[in-house]
């Protein structure tokens, strides 16, 4: 049995391995995040701007 953190770490490593094997270097994501659910509009569409702002804020706060 895996804890939530161990599961995320395992899936993260699998995603990174897949990208390393199947994507060109410039296409690989710099990071992978897992969320319970994505922000959606009342019509049920994913709010991409909200996702971009959330990841941008975390990226700016992190080490450079």
Order of alpha helices (4+ residues) and beta strands (2+ residues): alpha-alpha
